[in-house]
Amino acid sequence: MLIKRGGVVRVYFPNSDLISSKRRPALVVQADNLATGLPQVLLALITSNLNRANHSSRVFIKLNTDEGRASGLRTDSIIMTDNIVTVLETEIDSIFGRLPDMQAVNDALRHSFGLNEAVEDFENGKSN
């Protein structure tokens, strides 16, 4: 199975308690050339709970758009870049879709990880 950035996969996604998990869709967010030597992959949770929208770390995927259809999702969904996990590649059941345009996800990831502020601090000569 070729796992690539932007792939929409089905996986047992661990809950925050790290004890239980739920089979759900997730988005591959790691770089394709991230050669760590470990058989693992970075994923962002995808939820159909639209109450979780309207946050800078989240991306709304509307099913009746080209992007929504390409995603393979069954309903309007939210990609939560503030809920990222690393799982073994063998935990991925299937790849069933793809996000052709990752720009909104990139922006949300920058917000989640504070990268906009880090770049701004660097450019202004500040360091932590």
C-alpha positions in Angstrom: 0.0 0.0 0.0 1.5 3.3 -1.1 0.8 5.9 1.6 1.2 9.5 0.4 0.5 12.9 1.8 -3.0 14.0 1.2 -4.3 10.4 1.3 -7.5 9.8 3.1 -7.2 6.5 5.0 -9.3 4.3 7.3 -7.5 3.5 10.6 -8.1 2.7 14.2 -7.4 6.3 15.5 -6.4 6.3 19.2 -8.6 8.4 21.6 -7.0 10.9 23.8 -6.9 8.4 26.7 -4.4 6.3 24.6 -6.3 3.2 25.7 -9.3 3.1 23.4 -9.6 3.8 19.7 -12.2 4.2 17.0 -12.1 3.1 13.3 -12.4 6.3 11.4 -11.0 8.3 8.5 -7.8 10.3 8.8 -5.6 12.4 6.5 -2.0 11.6 5.9 -0.2 14.9 6.7 3.5 13.9 6.7 5.8 14.8 3.8 6.3 12.1 1.2 10.0 12.2 1.5 10.1 11.9 5.4 12.5 9.0 5.5 12.7 8.3 9.2 13.5 4.6 8.8 10.4 3.8 10.9 7.3 2.2 9.5 4.9 4.9 10.8 2.8 7.7 9.5 1.5 11.1 10.8 -2.3 11.4 10.5 -4.9 14.1 11.3 -8.2 13.1 12.6 -11.3 13.5 10.3 -14.7 13.9 12.0 -18.2 14.2 10.7 -19.1 16.3 13.8 -19.6 19.6 12.2 -19.9 21.3 15.6 -16.1 21.1 15.6 -15.8 23.5 12.7 -15.0 27.2 12.8 -11.5 26.9 14.3 -8.3 28.0 12.6 -6.8 24.5 13.1 -9.6 22.8 11.3 -10.6 22.4 7.6 -14.2 21.9 6.4 -14.6 19.4 3.6 -17.9 19.9 1.8 -18.9 16.6 0.1 -20.6 18.2 -2.9 -17.4 19.8 -4.2 -14.7 18.4 -6.4 -12.4 18.2 -3.3 -15.1 16.5 -1.3 -15.8 13.9 -4.0 -12.1 13.2 -4.4 -11.8 12.7 -0.6 -13.9 9.5 -0.7 -15.7 10.7 2.5 -19.4 9.8 2.9 -20.5 13.1 4.5 -19.4 16.7 5.1 -16.4 16.4 7.4 -13.8 18.4 9.4 -10.1 17.7 9.2 -8.7 18.4 12.7 -5.0 19.4 12.5 -5.1 19.9 16.2 -5.6 16.2 16.7 -2.5 14.5 15.1 -1.2 11.0 15.8 1.6 8.7 14.7 0.6 5.2 13.9 2.2 2.2 12.3 1.6 1.9 8.6 0.2 -1.6 9.2 -2.6 -0.1 11.3 -4.0 1.6 8.1 -6.9 -0.5 6.8 -7.3 1.2 3.4 -6.7 4.3 1.4 -10.0 5.4 0.0 -9.6 9.0 -1.2 -7.3 11.9 -1.6 -7.3 15.6 -1.0 -5.9 17.1 -4.3 -5.3 20.6 -2.7 -3.6 20.6 0.7 -3.2 24.4 1.0 -6.0 24.8 3.6 -4.6 21.9 5.5 -1.1 23.4 5.4 -2.5 26.7 6.8 -4.3 24.8 9.5 -1.2 22.9 10.4 0.9 26.1 10.6 -1.7 27.4 13.0 -1.8 24.2 15.1 2.0 24.1 15.5 2.5 27.9 15.9 4.7 28.0 12.8 3.4 31.4 11.6 4.6 32.9 14.9 7.9 31.0 14.8 8.7 32.4 11.3 7.6 35.9 12.4 9.8 35.6 15.5 12.8 34.4 13.5 12.3 37.2 10.9 12.2 39.7 13.8 15.4 38.3 15.4 13.6 36.8 18.4 14.2 33.4 19.8 12.7 31.3 22.6 
